[in-house]
Structure formats: C-alpha cells, structure tokens
C-alpha cells in the first residue's frame, strides 16, 4: 500500500462502515497512513474479521465499534463528529443473494437507508462515499459500461445496489448531502477472504493452487471481468475526498481492461507452477457475461486512472497470500 496516492494528506475524521472487511480494512489502513485525524469503523463481523484490523487497533486514532450498520444508535455520537462517511458495509455476493435475498436486502438496502436517515438529521452533513457495484449494469449491452446506461438487474444483489443508488440520490437532493457513488469492478488484493462457497474467484484460485487443490470454473470460463487491484480503489477514494464534488455523482472505478476467467486461470497457473487443469461446472445464476468499465467520467471529474495494472496487482496479491497462507489454512 502506497501513501498519498492523491496530492494531499487527509486530515479529517472518518466513519467507515464495514471497516473490518476486505475493502474496508484497506481503506481504514490507508486513511490512517495518510494523515486522518481519526477513523471509526462500524462492523458486525458477519463477513469481516478482527484479523484484518488487528494492527490498526494499536493506533490511538482508530476506533472499532462492533455493531450492525442498521443500529445507528450504536454509533450516533461518532457519526455526528465526522467529516466523511465511507459506506462499505454490505453482503457482497451475487450467489449468496440468490440463495438469501432477504438477508441481502436487510444488510444492503435497509442498512443504507438507516444510515442516510441518521445523517439527514444532523446539523452538519458529512460527505458520503458509497461503494456500489458493476452488477448494477445487469444485461446492458453497452461495452465498455458507461454510468448513464443501465440494463435489467440479474441478481438480488444487483437490485440492492441499484436501490441504494436511488436512495442516495433522493437523500442528496432532499437534504443537501454531497454524495459520490463508486461502481467498483471486481476488486481483488490483500486480505480478501479466499474461503467458502461465495469467495471471489482470484483469492479462491490462489488459495487452491497454493495447496495443490482443484480449481473450479463456472460456465465456459469465457466470461470477462475488469479485475481491479485494491490500491486503485484507494486511489479513487483519495481523489474523491480531495475533490468533494458538490451534489450527487456516480463513477466507475476499475482497472480498465477485461480478462476472461480462463485467462486468469492461465496467468495464475504460470505464476504458481500449478500442475492441473481446471474443473468446469455449470454457470452460476446472476453472473454478468461481459464486464469492462468506461473510465472517462472518473478521469474527467476526479483525475482518476488506474495506478496498478492487473498483472502487477496479481503478483502482489499472490505474494501476500503466500505470506499469510498459514492463517487461511488453519482458520
């Protein structure tokens, strides 16, 4: 993780929801490394882990609150004191949302609405950065994906993120809250959970290959993704905090290049000297076929461009999991 990917330090008070998760813990770490006055995170540890934030707890500028984001009373005081809210808390899995849409809606939509309602009552309205998803593009045929064009959602997860965006837009208008929405594209990197049936493809592939276990590809493997290394996400967030664009805006944040799952497998196979071929299984419902971000809006308004290429990020990620393999094998 690099310090100061933007031009300036970030001497503000932050609230990060979902800060014990993969993206959230990286965001908290980055903010503290770049001059944050204080960082408070709210996380119910449903998918987050204390392992992710154990080093951060040694910093006096960091506060962890074990609570559900829906329970705004648990962090009402902290919320009233902050300059910026970075809302990342969510159940972030398409397959999980297909199996349990009620839980996805409760965490993603009700959680966002509860947070917005609490913020709307504050005299001082913090700037909000929200993590949406490329899944909102659904079956839209534009390629690459542009912020102005949305198709039909293909999963309850996509519905939840689109509903969040609509609520954010309305609250921005009604209560004069400045809100930046980022549609993240397939984020990967250090501390992403590689275990379980809903694990993202990159950490799952790496963990299985390191242990010489079978790797499963769902569908024909020709589905493409704009895999985005975590440091590019941090760079986008830094730029947004610097700019603090007035009103409500939506931006794609991604790596800017598409790779198929078969290509991903081949690259990892070569880097890890993995001796086996993949196992192919039936495609999973809700998956988008082709995904690639148009980054023109983010470049124009924020000055964003990816700092770390896909392959560079992949090598960094491999090295991180090699170093921490014992934790994930034993946990």
N, C-alpha and C positions, 0 to 999 in steps of 0.2 A: 504493500500500500504506500502510495506516494503522498507527501504532504503538499498542500496548496496547489491543487490542480487548476484552480482558478487564479486570479491575480492577487486576492487579498485574504487575510485571515478572517475568521468568522466569530467575532466576539459577541455572540448572542446567547440567549437562554433558549434551549430547545426541549421540546417534548417529542419523543419518538415512540409511536405505538408499534408493538411487535419487535421491540429492540433486542430481544433475545433470540430472534430467528436469524436465518442466513443473511438476508439483505440488511435487516435491522441492526445486527451486531456490527456489521461492517460500517454502516452509517454512523453508529454511535462512536466507534473507534476513530473513524475519520474526523468527525466533528471535534472530538477531544484533542486529536493530534493537530488540528488546525485552529486552535485558539478559542474554542467555545467557552463561554463563561460558566455554563452548567448544562448538563444533559440529563434529563429524566426520561426513563423508559418505562412503559406500561406493557406488561406481557403476562398472559395467563399460563404460559409454558405448555400450551396444547401441542404446538409443533416446535416452539423454541426450546432452548436448552441453557442451563446455567453454565455449561461448558463454554458456550460461545461468548459469555461476558465475564468470565472469572477474572481475567486480567484487568478489565475495566473497573471492577469493584474496588480496586486499590486506589483509584483516583478519587479524591475528595470532591471533584466536580461532577461525579456521576452518582445518580440515584436510581435504584431499581424498585419498582412497585409491582408486586405480584397481584394482578387484578385483571379482570376482563375489561376490554375497552368499552363494553356496553355500560359498565358500572362507573359512570363518570363521577359519582360522589367519592369514589376511592382516590381520585387524583384531581379533585376540583381545585384545591389550592394551587397545586403545581401548574395546572392549566392556566390559571389566572395570572401567573407570573411570567409566562414565556413569550418570546418574540416570534418563534417559528414552531409550527407543528408539522412533523413529517409522519404522515399516517400510512403505515405499512401493515398493520395487523389485519390478517385475513386467513381464511382457509384457501390455500393457493393451488389447488389441484383440480384439473378437469375431471379425471376419472373418479376422484372422491366425491365431486359434486354430483356426478351422475348417480352414484350409489346413495348419497345422502344430501339431497338438495335442501332439506330443511335446515340442517346444521350450517351449510354454506350460506344460506340466506341470513340466518341469525348472526353469524360472525361478520359477514361481509357487508350486508346491507343495513341491518339493524345497528350494527356496531358503528358504521359510518354516520348513520342518521343520529344516533345518540351523541356522538362526538360533535357533530355540527350543531345540534340543538344546544349543547352546553356552551359552545363557542359563541353562538348567536346572542347569548345572554350577557356576555362580557362587555364591559365598557371599552376595553382595549382589545381589538380583534387581531389575533396573531395571523401572520402569513401562513398559508397552508400549502404543503406539497403532498400530493396524493399519488400512490402507486396504483395505476390502472394496469391494463394488460393488452397485449396484442390480440388476445382472444376476442376482444370486442369487435374485431373486423369480420368475424364469422365467415360467411361464404361470399363476401365481397370479392369481385373479380378484378379489381384494380391491382396492378402489380408493378412496382412496389406499393405497399399500403400507405395511403395518404390520410391524414387526420380527418378530412372532410367527408370521406366516403366509408359508410358502414354497411355491412350486409346483415343477414339474419344470424342471430347467435346460434351456436352449435352445441352449447352446454349450459347447465345451470350456473356454472362459474362465470361464463361469459355474460349471462344475464345479470348476475350480481354486480359485476364490474361496470356494466353499462348503466344499471340503476344507480350505482354510486356516482357516476359521472353526472347524471341528470340531477340528482340531489345536490351535488356540489355546485352545479351551475345555478340552480334555483337559489340556494343559500347565498351564493356570491352576489346575486342580483338583489335579493331581498334585504340583506344585512350588510352590504358593502364590505364583503370579505374578499381579499385578494387570494386567489387560488390558482396554483399551477398543477395540472394533471399530467403525469408522465405515463405513457403507454410503454411499459417495458417489454422487450422481446427476449424471451428465453435466457434469463440471466444465469450465469454459472460462475463458480470460483470457490475460494476458500470458505470452509465451514458450511457448505450446502450439504444437507443430510443425504447420504448415499443409500440409506437402508429403508426397507419397507416396500410394499407394493405400489406406493404412489411416489416413489423417489423420482427425481428428474433424471433424464437419460444420461447426462455427462457424468455426474458423480456415481451413478449406479454402474455404468460401464467401467469406469476406472476402478472402483472397488472390486468388482467381479474379476476384472483382468488381473489386478494385483494378487488376487487369491487363486487365480487359475480356475475360476468358476465359469459356467456357461453364461453367455450374454444373449439376451432375447431382444429381437427387433420385432415390433408390432407392425403388421402390414408388410408391404414390399420394401420398405426402407427408403423409398424414393421421395417421401415427404420431406420438404425442406424447411429449415429454421434459420432465423437470423440470430445465432447464438451471440450473447453479449456478455463480455467479461465484466466482473463486478466493479473494477476500477473505472470503467466507462460510466456506470450508473452513478458512482460517487462524483465523477466529474460533472455530470449533468446536474446533479443536486447542488453542487457548489455554485455552478453558474446561475442556477435559478435563485439561490439565496442572494447572490450578488446583485442580480438584476431586479428582483422583486417586481415583476411586471404587474401593472395595475389591472384589476378585473379578473376574469376567468379565461384561462388558456389551456390548450391541450397540445402536447408534443410527444412524438415518438422519440424514444431513446433506445438505441440499438448499436450493433456492430457495423451495420451497413453492407453485409454480404451474406448470402444464403449458402448453406451446406445441407446436403441430404444426410439422413441418418446413416446410410451406408457409407458415405464419405467420412462421416465422423468415426464410425467403427474402424475404417481402414487407417485413418490417421492415428488413432489410439493404439491400434494393433501394432503399427510400426514403432511407435514411441515406446511401447511397453513389451515388445517382443512376445506378444500374445500368440500362442501356437494354434488356437482353434478358430473355427468359423462360427458365425452367429447362428442362433436358433430363431427361426421365423415363426411368428404366431399371428393369430387373427388380429386385424386392426382394432383399435380401441374406439368406442363411440365418442363423438365430440371433438376429435382431433381435426385441426385445420390441415389441409393438404399442402399449401404453399404459403410461406411467410417470409416477407422481406420488408424492411422499413424504408420509407422515404424520409430522409433526414433534413430536407430543405427547410422546414419550418423551424426546427430546433437550431439549425445553423444560422438562419436569418435573425431570429429573435434572441437567441441565447449565445450564439457563437460556438455552438456545440459541434464537435466532430470526435469520433472515437479516438482515444489515445492509445489503446492497446488492441492489437489485431487478434483475431480469433486464435490463430496458432500460437502466438506468444502467450495469450491468456491460458490456452490449454496446457502448455508446458508448465506455466506457473502453478496451475491447478493440480497437475499430476504430481509435481514436487511436494505440494502441500499435503496431499493425501498419502504420499509415501511417508512423510514425516509423522503423520498422525494416524497411520493405519492401525496401530495397536488399539487406540481409543475406539475406533469404529468396529473393529473385530470383537472386542470384549464387551462393548456396551449393548 
